[in-house]
Amino acid sequence: MVGELGPFDPIRIEADDNRWDSRRSLRFGPVLSPTHDELVETPWGDLRVLFAQQGIYSAYFADSRAPRGLREPPGLIVNRRGQTWDLARLFEQVDVLCWGTPFQRLVWATLVTLPAGVTCTYGALAQRLGRPSAVRAVANAVANNPVGLLIPCHRVLPASRGVGSYRWGAERKAAILHWELHCH
């Protein structure tokens, strides 16, 4: 799509019929028209989801600070706090707007193909990308995911065992992984 927003590199991600990993489209490019945000209740805390006319451009847990450099919606706020959302609704087909380097975009597009309940190490993800020596670059791309949960960075683990670090805390990461494996 080329227009006032500039070029987008749309990627259609095919996934199984697993509700957590349903089809979604990632579009890469600048977000110029934020419209509103919503607080989505999850088992791990409220997720703040920011929307533009073109789709979702940021998602992060509301009890943490907003990502650095985040462009806020201009005052059209829709809070749905208190309303319990079915996670299936949250993870239905949705346009997710991401911007990053070509390598980051490749990592993020690969992450959404990991089914719920399946994890991999940073090294295995680098291997899968055909870049076995790029483990640190993979870790950096995973850490810079702009839409937590929608691009499942929590499914990537360190080779040294354990859940590793997570922008929103290791305990939250462990709880999400447990839910995906046992409750999903």
Residue frames as a rotation matrix with the C-alpha (Angstrom) as fourth column:
MET 1
0.590 0.807 0.000 0.00
0.807 -0.590 0.000 0.00
0.000 0.000 -1.000 0.00
VAL 2
-0.641 -0.766 0.048 1.51
0.767 -0.641 0.029 3.31
0.009 0.055 0.998 -1.05
GLY 3
0.398 0.768 0.502 -0.05
0.644 -0.623 0.443 6.64
0.653 0.147 -0.743 -0.19
GLU 4
0.512 -0.166 0.843 0.20
-0.415 -0.907 0.073 9.34
0.752 -0.387 -0.534 2.42
LEU 5
0.889 -0.175 0.424 1.45
-0.344 0.357 0.869 6.77
-0.304 -0.918 0.257 4.91
GLY 6
-0.098 -0.949 -0.300 4.29
-0.979 0.038 0.199 5.72
-0.177 0.313 -0.933 2.65
PRO 7
-0.104 0.031 -0.994 5.11
-0.590 0.803 0.086 2.18
0.801 0.596 -0.065 1.59
PHE 8
0.306 0.198 0.931 3.95
-0.852 0.493 0.175 -0.74
-0.424 -0.847 0.320 3.68
ASP 9
-0.612 -0.469 -0.637 5.33
-0.655 0.752 0.075 -4.23
0.444 0.463 -0.767 3.36
PRO 10
0.306 0.809 0.502 2.26
-0.952 0.275 0.138 -6.34
-0.026 -0.519 0.854 4.16
ILE 11
-0.815 -0.477 -0.328 2.89
-0.463 0.878 -0.125 -9.88
0.348 0.050 -0.936 5.29
ARG 12
0.388 0.922 0.014 0.05
-0.799 0.329 0.504 -12.35
0.460 -0.207 0.863 5.58
ILE 13
-0.717 -0.598 0.358 0.82
-0.695 0.577 -0.430 -14.81
0.050 -0.557 -0.829 8.32
GLU 14
0.208 0.758 -0.618 -0.94
-0.521 0.620 0.586 -18.14
0.828 0.200 0.524 8.02
ALA 15
-0.727 -0.370 0.579 -1.45
-0.686 0.350 -0.638 -20.05
0.034 -0.860 -0.508 11.23
ASP 16
-0.830 0.464 -0.309 -3.46
0.421 0.885 0.197 -23.06
0.365 0.034 -0.930 12.32
ASP 17
-0.011 0.930 0.367 -7.01
0.146 -0.362 0.921 -22.64
0.989 0.064 -0.132 13.54
ASN 18
-0.249 -0.198 -0.948 -5.73
0.954 0.119 -0.275 -22.21
0.167 -0.973 0.160 17.08
ARG 19
0.688 0.699 0.196 -7.59
0.670 -0.715 0.199 -19.15
0.279 -0.006 -0.960 18.40
TRP 20
0.591 -0.547 -0.592 -4.46
0.265 -0.562 0.783 -17.65
-0.762 -0.620 -0.187 19.97
ASP 21
-0.492 -0.870 -0.039 -2.57
0.129 -0.117 0.985 -17.87
-0.861 0.480 0.170 16.69
SER 22
0.471 0.755 0.456 -5.29
0.591 0.115 -0.799 -16.94
-0.656 0.645 -0.392 14.22
ARG 23
0.033 -0.460 0.887 -4.42
0.968 -0.204 -0.142 -15.26
0.247 0.864 0.438 10.95
ARG 24
0.612 0.142 -0.778 -3.21
0.376 -0.918 0.128 -11.74
-0.696 -0.371 -0.615 11.16
SER 25
0.589 -0.393 0.706 -1.63
0.658 -0.274 -0.701 -9.25
0.469 0.878 0.097 8.86
LEU 26
0.191 -0.610 -0.769 1.47
0.652 -0.507 0.564 -7.30
-0.734 -0.609 0.301 9.79
ARG 27
0.746 -0.028 0.666 2.04
0.535 -0.570 -0.624 -4.03
0.397 0.821 -0.410 7.99
PHE 28
0.043 -0.842 -0.538 5.36
0.915 -0.182 0.359 -2.31
-0.401 -0.508 0.763 8.29
GLY 29
-0.229 -0.148 0.962 5.59
0.632 -0.774 0.031 1.45
0.740 0.615 0.271 8.02
PRO 30
-0.976 -0.179 0.123 5.02
0.041 -0.706 -0.707 4.68
0.213 -0.685 0.697 9.92
VAL 31
-0.132 0.950 -0.284 1.84
0.986 0.157 0.064 5.25
0.106 -0.271 -0.957 11.91
LEU 32
-0.867 -0.274 0.417 0.61
0.316 -0.948 0.033 8.77
0.386 0.160 0.909 11.29
SER 33
-0.354 0.823 0.445 -2.95
-0.543 -0.568 0.619 8.82
0.762 -0.023 0.648 12.61
PRO 34
-0.946 0.053 -0.320 -3.46
0.284 0.613 -0.737 7.44
0.157 -0.789 -0.595 16.13
THR 35
-0.317 0.913 0.256 -7.18
-0.133 -0.311 0.941 7.27
0.939 0.264 0.220 16.94
HIS 36
0.516 0.553 0.655 -7.88
-0.749 -0.080 0.658 5.66
0.416 -0.829 0.373 20.31
ASP 37
-0.714 -0.671 -0.198 -6.76
-0.477 0.674 -0.564 3.15
0.512 -0.309 -0.801 22.89
GLU 38
0.529 0.841 -0.117 -8.48
-0.491 0.416 0.766 0.38
0.692 -0.347 0.633 24.82
LEU 39
-0.463 -0.563 0.684 -7.64
-0.885 0.336 -0.322 -1.34
-0.049 -0.755 -0.654 28.08
VAL 40
0.257 0.473 -0.843 -8.11
-0.536 0.795 0.283 -5.05
0.804 0.379 0.458 27.60
GLU 41
0.330 -0.071 0.941 -8.44
-0.903 0.269 0.336 -7.21
-0.277 -0.961 0.025 30.70
THR 42
0.174 -0.332 -0.927 -6.24
-0.432 0.820 -0.375 -10.32
0.885 0.466 0.000 30.52
PRO 43
0.846 0.121 -0.520 -5.39
0.337 0.635 0.695 -12.94
0.414 -0.763 0.496 33.15
TRP 44
0.025 -0.955 -0.294 -1.98
0.986 0.072 -0.150 -11.23
0.165 -0.287 0.944 33.52
GLY 45
-0.400 -0.101 -0.911 -3.14
0.449 -0.888 -0.099 -7.62
-0.799 -0.449 0.400 33.88
ASP 46
0.678 0.693 -0.247 -4.69
0.184 -0.485 -0.855 -4.92
-0.712 0.534 -0.456 31.74
LEU 47
-0.340 -0.714 0.612 -3.21
0.831 0.077 0.551 -4.67
-0.441 0.696 0.567 28.27
ARG 48
0.205 0.351 -0.913 -3.27
-0.125 -0.916 -0.381 -1.19
-0.971 0.192 -0.144 26.76
VAL 49
-0.188 -0.151 0.971 -3.85
0.877 0.420 0.235 -1.49
-0.443 0.895 0.053 23.01
LEU 50
-0.195 0.029 -0.980 -3.33
-0.151 -0.989 0.001 1.61
-0.969 0.148 0.197 20.85
PHE 51
0.168 0.417 0.893 -5.09
0.817 0.448 -0.363 1.93
-0.552 0.791 -0.265 17.52
ALA 52
-0.709 -0.185 -0.681 -4.63
-0.276 -0.815 0.509 3.99
-0.649 0.549 0.527 14.38
GLN 53
0.244 0.838 -0.488 -7.03
-0.849 -0.059 -0.525 4.05
-0.468 0.543 0.697 11.46
GLN 54
0.071 -0.318 -0.945 -4.91
-0.840 0.493 -0.229 1.34
0.538 0.810 -0.232 9.85
GLY 55
0.432 0.087 -0.898 -4.77
0.194 0.963 0.186 -1.07
0.881 -0.255 0.399 12.80
ILE 56
0.964 -0.144 -0.224 -3.04
0.226 0.000 0.974 -1.73
-0.140 -0.990 0.032 16.12
TYR 57
0.520 -0.831 0.197 0.35
-0.097 -0.286 -0.953 -0.07
0.848 0.477 -0.230 16.52
SER 58
-0.585 -0.735 0.342 1.22
-0.502 -0.003 -0.865 -0.70
0.637 -0.678 -0.367 20.17
ALA 59
0.664 0.708 -0.241 0.23
-0.174 0.460 0.871 -3.05
0.727 -0.536 0.428 22.98
TYR 60
-0.555 -0.827 -0.090 1.76
-0.045 0.138 -0.989 -3.13
0.831 -0.545 -0.114 26.43
PHE 61
-0.049 0.514 -0.856 0.74
0.898 0.398 0.188 -3.94
0.438 -0.759 -0.481 29.97
ALA 62
0.464 0.414 0.783 -0.83
0.220 -0.910 0.351 -0.86
0.858 0.010 -0.514 31.54
ASP 63
0.970 -0.110 -0.217 1.00
0.202 -0.134 0.970 -1.23
-0.135 -0.985 -0.108 34.85
SER 64
0.011 -0.997 0.072 4.28
0.872 0.045 0.487 -0.47
-0.489 0.057 0.870 33.09
ARG 65
-0.145 -0.144 -0.979 5.60
-0.173 -0.970 0.169 2.64
-0.974 0.194 0.115 31.42
ALA 66
0.899 0.435 -0.059 4.70
-0.085 0.040 -0.996 3.28
-0.430 0.900 0.073 27.80
PRO 67
0.355 -0.795 0.491 7.42
0.903 0.428 0.040 2.33
-0.242 0.430 0.870 25.31
ARG 68
-0.227 -0.566 -0.792 9.93
0.272 -0.818 0.507 5.10
-0.935 -0.100 0.339 24.64
GLY 69
-0.916 -0.206 -0.344 8.99
-0.210 -0.483 0.850 7.30
-0.342 0.851 0.399 21.67
LEU 70
-0.547 0.773 0.321 5.40
0.806 0.590 -0.048 6.06
-0.226 0.233 -0.946 21.57
ARG 71
-0.912 0.340 0.231 2.99
-0.188 -0.844 0.502 8.31
0.366 0.415 0.833 19.70
GLU 72
-0.769 0.636 -0.058 -0.13
0.283 0.258 -0.924 8.67
-0.573 -0.727 -0.378 21.85
PRO 73
-0.238 0.791 0.564 -3.67
0.917 -0.009 0.400 8.91
0.321 0.612 -0.723 20.47
PRO 74
-0.824 -0.169 0.540 -4.94
0.134 -0.985 -0.105 12.51
0.550 -0.014 0.835 20.46
GLY 75
-0.847 0.412 0.336 -7.45
-0.512 -0.464 -0.723 12.24
-0.142 -0.784 0.604 23.28
LEU 76
0.151 0.904 -0.401 -10.03
-0.865 0.317 0.389 9.84
0.479 0.288 0.829 21.85
ILE 77
-0.826 -0.523 0.212 -9.84
-0.545 0.641 -0.541 7.34
0.147 -0.562 -0.814 24.68
VAL 78
0.337 0.885 -0.322 -12.08
-0.657 0.466 0.592 4.30
0.674 0.012 0.738 24.94
ASN 79
-0.695 -0.548 0.465 -11.59
-0.712 0.436 -0.549 2.46
0.098 -0.713 -0.694 28.21
ARG 80
0.244 0.751 -0.614 -13.14
-0.513 0.637 0.575 -0.96
0.823 0.175 0.541 28.41
ARG 81
-0.811 -0.581 0.065 -11.74
-0.327 0.358 -0.874 -1.70
0.485 -0.731 -0.481 31.82
GLY 82
-0.526 0.621 0.581 -13.98
-0.626 0.179 -0.759 -3.94
-0.575 -0.763 0.294 33.85
GLN 83
0.635 0.674 -0.377 -15.32
-0.753 0.432 -0.496 -5.66
-0.171 0.599 0.782 30.77
THR 84
-0.031 -0.639 0.769 -13.92
-0.234 0.752 0.616 -9.17
-0.972 -0.160 -0.173 30.56
TRP 85
0.289 0.046 -0.956 -12.74
-0.951 -0.102 -0.293 -9.81
-0.111 0.994 0.014 27.05
ASP 86
0.844 -0.074 0.532 -12.47
0.126 0.990 -0.062 -13.24
-0.522 0.120 0.845 25.57
LEU 87
-0.083 -0.967 -0.239 -8.86
-0.229 -0.215 0.949 -13.60
-0.970 0.134 -0.204 24.43
ALA 88
-0.217 0.062 0.974 -10.13
0.828 0.541 0.150 -15.14
-0.517 0.839 -0.168 21.21
ARG 89
0.808 0.565 0.165 -11.61
0.573 -0.691 -0.440 -11.75
-0.135 0.451 -0.882 20.32
LEU 90
0.620 -0.638 -0.456 -8.35
-0.326 -0.739 0.590 -9.97
-0.713 -0.217 -0.666 21.05
PHE 91
-0.405 -0.901 0.154 -6.35
-0.303 0.291 0.907 -12.34
-0.863 0.321 -0.391 18.87
GLU 92
0.574 0.607 0.549 -8.72
0.438 0.339 -0.833 -12.54
-0.692 0.719 -0.071 15.91
GLN 93
-0.008 -0.553 0.833 -7.46
0.988 -0.133 -0.078 -11.45
0.154 0.822 0.548 12.53
VAL 94
0.788 0.160 -0.595 -6.17
0.348 -0.912 0.216 -7.95
-0.508 -0.377 -0.774 13.06
ASP 95
0.568 -0.659 0.493 -3.89
0.369 -0.331 -0.868 -5.58
0.736 0.675 0.056 11.22
VAL 96
0.681 -0.487 -0.547 -0.82
0.539 -0.172 0.824 -4.96
-0.496 -0.856 0.146 13.32
LEU 97
0.870 -0.364 0.332 1.33
0.015 -0.654 -0.757 -2.01
0.493 0.663 -0.563 12.32
CYS 98
0.656 -0.727 -0.203 5.05
0.504 0.221 0.835 -2.39
-0.562 -0.650 0.511 13.00
TRP 99
0.850 -0.525 0.040 8.10
-0.287 -0.525 -0.801 -0.42
0.442 0.669 -0.597 12.07
GLY 100
0.601 -0.728 0.330 11.65
-0.195 0.267 0.944 -1.59
-0.775 -0.632 0.018 12.41
THR 101
-0.352 -0.799 -0.487 14.65
-0.798 -0.015 0.602 -2.75
-0.488 0.601 -0.633 10.49
PRO 102
0.152 0.383 -0.911 14.18
-0.826 0.556 0.096 -5.44
0.543 0.738 0.401 7.84
PHE 103
-0.663 -0.449 -0.599 15.78
-0.073 0.835 -0.546 -7.93
0.745 -0.318 -0.586 10.25
GLN 104
-0.873 0.415 0.258 13.45
-0.324 -0.096 -0.941 -6.97
-0.366 -0.905 0.218 13.11
ARG 105
-0.002 0.930 -0.367 10.46
-0.978 -0.079 -0.194 -7.37
-0.209 0.359 0.910 10.80
LEU 106
-0.112 -0.119 -0.987 11.70
-0.528 0.848 -0.042 -10.81
0.842 0.516 -0.158 9.76
VAL 107
-0.954 -0.249 -0.170 12.03
0.023 0.500 -0.866 -11.85
0.300 -0.829 -0.471 13.41
TRP 108
-0.621 0.771 0.139 8.56
-0.559 -0.312 -0.768 -10.53
-0.549 -0.555 0.625 14.28
ALA 109
0.116 0.666 -0.737 6.96
-0.971 0.231 0.055 -12.22
0.207 0.709 0.674 11.26
THR 110
-0.405 -0.337 -0.850 8.58
-0.212 0.939 -0.272 -15.50
0.889 0.070 -0.452 12.32
LEU 111
-0.976 0.019 0.218 7.44
-0.215 0.086 -0.973 -15.13
-0.037 -0.996 -0.080 15.94
VAL 112
-0.223 0.973 0.055 3.77
-0.901 -0.184 -0.392 -15.06
-0.372 -0.137 0.918 14.99
THR 113
0.123 0.237 -0.964 4.17
-0.681 0.726 0.092 -18.49
0.721 0.645 0.251 13.39
LEU 114
-0.892 -0.420 -0.170 5.05
-0.147 0.623 -0.768 -20.05
0.428 -0.660 -0.617 16.77
PRO 115
0.025 0.973 -0.228 1.88
0.103 0.225 0.969 -21.75
0.994 -0.048 -0.095 18.05
ALA 116
0.309 0.193 0.931 0.65
-0.861 -0.360 0.360 -21.25
0.405 -0.913 0.055 21.60
GLY 117
0.881 0.010 0.473 2.34
-0.321 0.747 0.582 -23.63
-0.347 -0.664 0.662 24.01
VAL 118
0.646 -0.717 0.264 5.45
0.742 0.508 -0.438 -23.89
0.180 0.478 0.860 21.83
THR 119
0.810 -0.476 -0.342 8.65
-0.238 -0.800 0.551 -22.13
-0.536 -0.365 -0.762 22.83
CYS 120
0.679 -0.711 0.182 12.07
0.584 0.373 -0.721 -21.82
0.445 0.596 0.668 21.26
THR 121
0.233 -0.695 -0.680 15.42
0.706 -0.360 0.610 -20.40
-0.668 -0.622 0.407 22.26
TYR 122
0.575 -0.133 -0.807 16.97
-0.401 -0.906 -0.137 -17.28
-0.713 0.403 -0.574 20.80
GLY 123
-0.519 -0.854 -0.033 19.55
-0.517 0.283 0.808 -19.52
-0.681 0.436 -0.589 19.14
ALA 124
-0.476 0.427 0.769 16.89
0.614 0.787 -0.057 -21.77
-0.629 0.445 -0.637 17.61
LEU 125
0.646 0.722 -0.250 15.07
0.361 -0.577 -0.733 -18.72
-0.673 0.383 -0.633 16.28
ALA 126
0.175 -0.686 -0.706 18.32
-0.696 -0.594 0.404 -17.44
-0.697 0.421 -0.581 14.75
GLN 127
-0.757 -0.413 0.507 18.83
-0.026 0.793 0.608 -20.88
-0.653 0.447 -0.611 13.14
ARG 128
0.014 0.878 0.479 15.26
0.727 0.320 -0.608 -20.86
-0.687 0.356 -0.634 11.81
LEU 129
0.765 0.242 -0.596 15.97
-0.096 -0.873 -0.478 -17.48
-0.637 0.423 -0.645 10.19
GLY 130
0.768 -0.545 0.336 19.10
0.588 0.392 -0.707 -18.89
0.254 0.741 0.622 8.54
ARG 131
0.327 -0.642 0.694 21.30
-0.328 -0.766 -0.553 -16.58
0.886 -0.047 -0.461 10.65
PRO 132
0.603 0.012 -0.797 22.80
0.551 0.716 0.428 -18.87
0.577 -0.698 0.426 13.33
SER 133
-0.431 -0.839 -0.331 25.37
0.851 -0.256 -0.458 -16.30
0.300 -0.479 0.825 14.45
ALA 134
-0.563 0.271 0.781 22.76
-0.060 -0.956 0.289 -13.54
0.824 0.116 0.554 14.90
VAL 135
-0.171 0.520 -0.837 21.55
0.863 0.489 0.127 -14.62
0.475 -0.701 -0.532 18.36
ARG 136
-0.613 -0.094 -0.784 22.09
0.600 -0.702 -0.385 -11.18
-0.514 -0.706 0.487 19.91
ALA 137
-0.942 0.300 -0.149 20.39
-0.325 -0.718 0.616 -9.45
0.078 0.629 0.774 16.99
VAL 138
-0.359 0.838 -0.411 17.44
0.293 0.520 0.803 -11.83
0.886 0.168 -0.432 17.38
ALA 139
-0.251 0.225 -0.941 17.27
0.968 0.071 -0.241 -11.08
0.013 -0.972 -0.236 21.11
ASN 140
-0.869 -0.109 -0.483 17.34
0.157 -0.986 -0.060 -7.35
-0.469 -0.128 0.874 20.37
ALA 141
-0.773 0.626 -0.102 14.52
-0.304 -0.224 0.926 -7.66
0.557 0.747 0.363 17.82
VAL 142
-0.204 0.693 -0.691 12.45
0.677 0.610 0.411 -9.75
0.707 -0.384 -0.594 20.24
ALA 143
-0.433 -0.043 -0.900 12.98
0.843 -0.373 -0.388 -7.15
-0.320 -0.927 0.198 22.99
ASN 144
-0.889 0.035 -0.456 11.87
-0.128 -0.976 0.176 -4.32
-0.439 0.215 0.873 20.68
ASN 145
-0.632 0.746 0.207 8.52
0.717 0.462 0.522 -5.90
0.294 0.479 -0.827 19.80
PRO 146
-0.918 0.233 0.321 6.04
-0.272 -0.959 -0.079 -2.98
0.290 -0.160 0.944 19.70
VAL 147
0.010 1.000 0.014 2.92
-0.844 0.001 0.536 -5.07
0.536 -0.017 0.844 20.24
GLY 148
-0.826 -0.393 0.404 3.42
-0.563 0.621 -0.546 -7.37
-0.036 -0.678 -0.734 23.22
LEU 149
-0.304 0.624 0.720 1.29
-0.151 0.714 -0.684 -10.54
-0.941 -0.317 -0.123 23.16
LEU 150
0.727 0.607 -0.319 0.17
-0.402 0.000 -0.916 -9.95
-0.556 0.794 0.244 19.55
ILE 151
0.400 -0.735 -0.547 3.68
-0.437 0.372 -0.819 -10.80
0.806 0.567 -0.172 18.41
PRO 152
0.966 0.252 -0.053 4.48
-0.079 0.487 0.870 -13.50
0.245 -0.836 0.490 21.00
CYS 153
0.133 -0.978 0.164 7.95
-0.539 -0.210 -0.815 -12.51
0.831 0.020 -0.555 22.18
HIS 154
0.207 0.007 0.978 7.19
-0.962 0.181 0.203 -14.33
-0.175 -0.984 0.045 25.45
ARG 155
0.967 0.213 0.139 7.63
-0.183 0.962 -0.203 -17.68
-0.177 0.171 0.969 23.62
VAL 156
0.462 -0.879 -0.115 11.38
-0.019 0.120 -0.993 -17.12
0.886 0.461 0.039 23.19
LEU 157
0.994 -0.102 0.038 13.53
-0.019 0.177 0.984 -18.46
-0.107 -0.979 0.174 26.03
PRO 158
0.277 -0.960 -0.046 17.23
-0.961 -0.278 0.002 -18.35
-0.014 0.043 -0.999 26.87
ALA 159
0.255 -0.282 -0.925 19.32
-0.320 0.878 -0.355 -21.45
0.912 0.387 0.134 26.23
SER 160
-0.733 -0.663 0.152 20.39
-0.309 0.126 -0.943 -21.37
0.606 -0.738 -0.297 29.89
ARG 161
-0.484 0.668 -0.566 16.94
0.762 0.639 0.103 -22.58
0.431 -0.381 -0.818 31.03
GLY 162
-0.480 0.425 -0.767 14.24
0.530 -0.557 -0.640 -20.69
-0.699 -0.714 0.042 32.86
VAL 163
0.505 0.781 0.367 11.96
0.796 -0.257 -0.547 -18.13
-0.333 0.569 -0.752 31.30
GLY 164
-0.456 -0.747 0.484 14.56
0.855 -0.518 0.006 -15.39
0.246 0.417 0.875 31.04
SER 165
-0.767 0.142 -0.626 13.77
0.196 -0.876 -0.440 -11.72
-0.611 -0.460 0.644 31.18
TYR 166
-0.180 0.797 0.576 10.64
0.951 -0.009 0.310 -10.03
0.252 0.603 -0.757 29.90
ARG 167
-0.638 -0.085 0.766 9.79
0.148 -0.989 0.013 -6.36
0.756 0.121 0.643 29.58
TRP 168
0.123 0.810 0.574 6.83
-0.638 -0.379 0.671 -6.87
0.760 -0.448 0.470 31.93
GLY 169
-0.003 -0.253 0.967 8.54
-0.978 0.201 0.050 -9.23
-0.207 -0.946 -0.248 34.37
ALA 170
-0.784 -0.416 -0.461 9.66
-0.509 0.856 0.093 -12.86
0.356 0.308 -0.882 34.40
GLU 171
-0.775 0.553 0.306 6.71
0.036 0.522 -0.852 -13.88
-0.631 -0.649 -0.425 36.62
ARG 172
0.170 0.859 -0.482 4.23
-0.577 -0.310 -0.756 -12.53
-0.799 0.407 0.443 34.08
LYS 173
-0.182 -0.321 -0.929 6.07
-0.961 0.260 0.098 -14.29
0.210 0.911 -0.356 31.25
ALA 174
-0.980 -0.196 0.011 5.96
-0.191 0.939 -0.286 -17.59
0.046 -0.282 -0.958 33.16
ALA 175
-0.421 0.897 0.135 2.23
-0.067 0.117 -0.991 -17.13
-0.904 -0.426 0.011 33.84
ILE 176
0.225 0.470 -0.853 1.49
-0.881 -0.275 -0.384 -16.48
-0.415 0.838 0.353 30.15
LEU 177
-0.508 -0.500 -0.701 3.50
-0.756 0.649 0.085 -19.53
0.412 0.574 -0.708 29.09
HIS 178
-0.936 0.217 0.279 1.76
-0.024 0.748 -0.663 -21.68
-0.352 -0.627 -0.694 31.71
TRP 179
-0.052 0.981 -0.189 -1.66
-0.378 -0.194 -0.905 -20.50
-0.925 0.025 0.380 30.52
GLU 180
0.087 0.042 -0.995 -0.79
-0.996 -0.020 -0.088 -21.21
-0.024 0.999 0.040 26.88
LEU 181
-0.745 -0.504 -0.438 0.43
-0.525 0.847 -0.081 -24.70
0.412 0.169 -0.896 27.72
HIS 182
-0.954 0.259 -0.149 -2.25
0.296 0.748 -0.594 -25.78
-0.042 -0.611 -0.791 30.20
CYS 183
-0.391 0.847 -0.361 -5.32
0.250 -0.280 -0.927 -23.56
-0.886 -0.453 -0.102 29.99
HIS 184
-0.533 0.079 -0.843 -5.56
-0.672 -0.645 0.364 -22.72
-0.515 0.760 0.397 26.34
